[in-house]
Amino acid sequence: MKVDSPLRIKSYAFAKEIVFLYVKLTENRREYVMSKQILKSGTSIGANIEEAQYAQSKPDFISKFSIALKEASETKFWLRLLCDTDFLDPSKTRELMQELEELIALLTASIMTAKKTLVTA
């Protein structure tokens, strides 16, 4: 994967948005439990994508991307919960969900491609 791949760029930008959200939730709303959870899962997406850059094998690469996909799924849960408990504005939730869905689509496609090349190799 290229250093400036769309997946790396998008996951890093998403992680920054999650950090800003965490700061807002803790400083302005005094919410510490859900905000910590979404901080962990939301930033872990990009961290696992970065880690996959130096995977030891194709299965290791697939594993890192699969973990990133699971973290994205968990992040969706926390976003919905924060919105439904009025800690997060619905418009901000939609914006973050759209970015997350793009990441999920890119991750899913990348995993599928990697699995196909693993089988044909």
C-alpha positions as CSV (number, residue, x, y, z in Angstrom):
1,M,0.0,0.0,0.0
2,K,1.3,3.4,-0.9
3,V,2.3,5.9,1.8
4,D,-0.4,8.3,0.7
5,S,-3.1,5.8,0.0
6,P,-6.7,7.0,0.3
7,L,-7.3,4.5,3.1
8,R,-4.4,5.8,5.2
9,I,-5.3,9.4,4.6
10,K,-9.0,8.9,5.4
11,S,-8.3,6.8,8.5
12,Y,-5.8,9.4,9.9
13,A,-8.3,12.2,9.2
14,F,-11.1,10.2,10.9
15,A,-8.8,9.5,13.9
16,K,-8.2,13.3,14.3
17,E,-12.0,13.9,14.2
18,I,-12.4,11.3,17.0
19,V,-9.7,13.0,19.1
20,F,-11.5,16.4,18.7
21,L,-14.8,14.7,19.6
22,Y,-13.2,13.1,22.7
23,V,-11.9,16.5,23.8
24,K,-15.3,18.1,23.3
25,L,-17.1,15.4,25.1
26,T,-14.8,15.4,28.1
27,E,-14.3,19.2,28.4
28,N,-17.7,20.5,27.5
29,R,-20.1,17.6,28.3
30,R,-18.1,16.0,31.1
31,E,-18.7,12.6,29.6
32,Y,-15.8,10.2,30.3
33,V,-16.9,6.6,29.7
34,M,-18.3,6.5,26.2
35,S,-15.9,9.1,25.0
36,K,-12.9,7.0,26.1
37,Q,-14.4,4.0,24.3
38,I,-14.9,5.8,21.1
39,L,-11.4,7.3,21.4
40,K,-9.9,3.8,21.6
41,S,-11.9,2.2,18.8
42,G,-12.0,5.3,16.5
43,T,-8.2,5.8,16.6
44,S,-7.5,2.1,16.5
45,I,-8.8,1.9,12.9
46,G,-6.0,4.0,11.6
47,A,-3.4,2.4,13.9
48,N,-4.2,-1.0,12.6
49,I,-4.0,0.2,9.0
50,E,-0.6,1.7,9.7
51,E,0.5,-1.5,11.4
52,A,-0.5,-3.5,8.3
53,Q,2.1,-1.5,6.3
54,Y,4.7,-3.7,7.9
55,A,2.8,-7.0,8.0
56,Q,5.0,-10.1,8.1
57,S,2.8,-11.9,5.6
58,K,-0.3,-11.6,3.6
59,P,-2.3,-13.3,6.3
60,D,-0.9,-10.9,8.9
61,F,-1.9,-8.0,6.6
62,I,-5.4,-9.4,6.3
63,S,-5.6,-9.8,10.1
64,K,-4.6,-6.2,10.7
65,F,-7.2,-4.9,8.2
66,S,-9.8,-7.2,9.7
67,I,-9.1,-5.8,13.2
68,A,-9.4,-2.3,11.8
69,L,-12.8,-3.3,10.3
70,K,-13.9,-4.7,13.7
71,E,-12.8,-1.4,15.4
72,A,-14.8,0.5,12.8
73,S,-17.9,-1.5,13.6
74,E,-17.4,-0.8,17.3
75,T,-17.0,2.9,16.6
76,K,-20.4,2.8,14.8
77,F,-21.9,1.5,18.0
78,W,-20.5,4.3,20.1
79,L,-21.5,7.0,17.6
80,R,-25.1,5.7,17.7
81,L,-25.1,5.5,21.4
82,L,-23.6,9.0,21.9
83,C,-26.2,10.4,19.5
84,D,-29.2,8.5,21.1
85,T,-28.2,9.7,24.5
86,D,-27.9,13.3,23.3
87,F,-24.2,13.7,23.8
88,L,-23.6,14.1,20.1
89,D,-25.5,16.2,17.6
90,P,-27.4,14.2,14.9
91,S,-25.8,16.1,12.1
92,K,-22.3,15.5,13.4
93,T,-23.2,11.8,13.9
94,R,-24.3,11.6,10.2
95,E,-21.0,13.3,9.1
96,L,-18.9,10.9,11.1
97,M,-21.0,7.9,10.1
98,Q,-20.5,8.8,6.4
99,E,-16.7,9.0,6.9
100,L,-16.8,5.7,8.8
101,E,-18.9,4.0,6.1
102,E,-16.3,5.1,3.5
103,L,-13.5,3.6,5.6
104,I,-15.5,0.3,6.0
105,A,-16.0,0.1,2.3
106,L,-12.3,0.6,1.6
107,L,-11.3,-1.8,4.2
108,T,-13.8,-4.5,3.0
109,A,-12.6,-4.1,-0.6
110,S,-8.9,-4.3,0.5
111,I,-9.5,-7.4,2.6
112,M,-11.4,-9.1,-0.3
113,T,-8.6,-8.2,-2.7
114,A,-5.9,-9.4,-0.4
115,K,-7.8,-12.7,0.2
116,K,-8.1,-13.2,-3.6
117,T,-4.4,-12.7,-4.1
118,L,-3.7,-15.0,-1.2
119,V,-5.7,-17.8,-2.8
120,T,-4.2,-17.3,-6.3
121,A,-0.6,-17.0,-5.1
